[in-house]
Amino acid sequence: MISQSSDHYNFQFFHNYVIVEAKENVEVDNKIVEQNLRIVFNHFDGKDFTLISHRKNRYTVKENAYNSKLLKKVRALAIVSEDSLVREKAIAEQTHFDQSFAFFDNLEDATGWAESVFPARV
């Protein structure tokens, strides 16, 4: 695992997926999404990956966050939270994402799903 941080997110990179955690009280808009997805795409260097959004901190996702051109290149997205309000928001957000999308209560299930979407190649 490789860890990295930006002003808005913490990243944990694995072979075929990345776990991202927004920092507390961040307002995520399309500009922030673009900046941080560049970090992710640079790491994976053209390889397919799953983005796992671990929503354990409180922050706001603005509707225009899904207008990011880079986000349209993400092929699989998982959202992880035990909070029912986060689940409701994620269901609404799902309408803005055209690729594989899943919601999980825990990271273990999300990483298992990520492994099945794009199995690790050594």
C-alpha positions as CSV (number, residue, x, y, z in Angstrom):
1,M,0.0,0.0,0.0
2,I,1.1,3.5,-0.8
3,S,-0.3,6.5,1.2
4,Q,-0.5,10.0,-0.1
5,S,-2.4,13.2,0.9
6,S,-3.6,16.4,-0.7
7,D,-5.2,19.5,0.8
8,H,-8.6,17.8,0.5
9,Y,-8.1,14.0,0.6
10,N,-6.1,11.1,2.0
11,F,-5.3,8.3,-0.5
12,Q,-4.4,4.7,0.1
13,F,-3.2,3.1,-3.2
14,F,-3.4,-0.7,-3.8
15,H,-2.6,-2.6,-6.9
16,N,-6.1,-2.2,-8.5
17,Y,-8.0,0.2,-6.3
18,V,-7.6,3.3,-4.3
19,I,-9.3,4.2,-1.0
20,V,-10.0,8.0,-0.8
21,E,-11.1,9.8,2.3
22,A,-12.1,13.4,2.2
23,K,-10.8,15.5,5.0
24,E,-13.3,16.9,7.5
25,N,-15.5,19.8,6.4
26,V,-14.3,19.9,2.8
27,E,-16.7,21.2,0.1
28,V,-16.0,18.9,-2.9
29,D,-16.7,20.5,-6.2
30,N,-15.7,19.7,-9.8
31,K,-12.4,21.7,-9.4
32,I,-11.4,19.7,-6.3
33,V,-12.4,16.4,-8.0
34,E,-10.3,17.2,-11.0
35,Q,-7.2,18.1,-8.9
36,N,-7.4,14.9,-6.9
37,L,-8.3,12.6,-9.7
38,R,-5.1,13.7,-11.5
39,I,-3.2,12.3,-8.5
40,V,-5.1,9.0,-8.8
41,F,-4.8,8.7,-12.6
42,N,-1.1,9.5,-12.4
43,H,-0.6,6.7,-9.9
44,F,-2.4,4.1,-12.0
45,D,-0.8,5.3,-15.3
46,G,-3.5,4.1,-17.6
47,K,-4.4,0.9,-15.7
48,D,-8.1,0.2,-14.8
49,F,-8.9,0.7,-11.1
50,T,-11.8,1.1,-8.7
51,L,-12.2,4.2,-6.7
52,I,-13.5,3.6,-3.1
53,S,-14.8,6.7,-1.4
54,H,-14.6,6.0,2.4
55,R,-17.0,8.5,3.8
56,K,-16.2,8.5,7.4
57,N,-15.7,12.3,7.8
58,R,-18.3,15.0,7.4
59,Y,-18.0,16.9,4.2
60,T,-20.2,18.2,1.3
61,V,-20.3,16.9,-2.2
62,K,-21.6,19.6,-4.5
63,E,-23.7,18.5,-7.4
64,N,-21.2,19.9,-9.9
65,A,-18.6,17.5,-8.6
66,Y,-19.9,14.9,-11.0
67,N,-19.3,17.2,-14.0
68,S,-15.6,16.4,-13.8
69,K,-14.3,15.2,-17.2
70,L,-11.8,13.0,-15.3
71,L,-14.6,11.4,-13.2
72,K,-16.2,10.2,-16.4
73,K,-13.1,8.1,-17.0
74,V,-13.4,6.3,-13.7
75,R,-14.8,2.8,-14.5
76,A,-15.9,1.7,-11.0
77,L,-16.9,3.6,-7.9
78,A,-17.7,2.3,-4.4
79,I,-19.0,4.4,-1.6
80,V,-18.5,3.2,2.0
81,S,-20.3,4.4,5.0
82,E,-22.4,3.1,7.9
83,D,-24.4,6.3,8.0
84,S,-27.9,6.0,6.5
85,L,-27.9,9.7,5.4
86,V,-24.7,9.1,3.5
87,R,-26.4,6.1,1.8
88,E,-29.4,8.3,0.8
89,K,-27.0,10.9,-0.7
90,A,-25.0,8.2,-2.5
91,I,-28.2,6.9,-4.1
92,A,-28.9,10.4,-5.4
93,E,-25.3,10.8,-6.6
94,Q,-25.5,7.4,-8.4
95,T,-27.7,9.1,-11.1
96,H,-24.7,11.2,-12.1
97,F,-22.3,8.3,-12.5
98,D,-22.6,6.0,-15.6
99,Q,-20.1,3.3,-14.7
100,S,-20.1,0.4,-12.1
101,F,-21.4,1.8,-8.8
102,A,-21.9,0.2,-5.4
103,F,-22.5,1.2,-1.8
104,F,-21.1,-0.7,1.1
105,D,-21.3,-0.5,4.9
106,N,-17.7,-1.5,5.4
107,L,-14.3,-1.4,3.6
108,E,-13.8,-5.1,3.6
109,D,-16.9,-5.7,1.3
110,A,-15.9,-2.7,-0.8
111,T,-12.3,-3.9,-1.4
112,G,-13.7,-7.4,-2.2
113,W,-15.9,-5.9,-4.8
114,A,-13.0,-3.8,-6.2
115,E,-10.9,-7.0,-6.5
116,S,-13.7,-8.6,-8.5
117,V,-14.3,-5.7,-10.8
118,F,-10.6,-5.4,-11.9
119,P,-8.7,-8.5,-10.6
120,A,-5.1,-7.8,-9.7
121,R,-2.6,-8.6,-12.4
122,V,0.9,-9.3,-11.3
